[in-house]
Amino acid sequence: MFLMKHLTTTIVHKTYALDPGVKPSFSGIPGMALVKNLAGSGLGLCLIILVLLTAASAVAWAAGSFSQASHVASKGKMGTLICFAASIVVAGANALVGGFSGLANDI
């Protein structure tokens, strides 16, 4: 009983590490504009490829459903859903990285 009372009345003190003041800066890296341009182009190319793959998977899904080929329909459905999920990740890559970067600043 004494231990429980002691634990509930004890004040926990937080200790914080010294902030060195170092923040990420991309202005000092030569060629950073080119890297950003290449990354944006790569994301665009991935989205175009995913649109083509989604269309191909949807065609396979429809063809398999109409021709009573359940294995083709199931593979087409799976391909369509995977392409949808991949396009969400690719389109939101910038927001995902920015969000996790913001979380890292709170550590």
Order of alpha helices (4+ residues) and beta strands (2+ residues): alpha-alpha-alpha-alpha
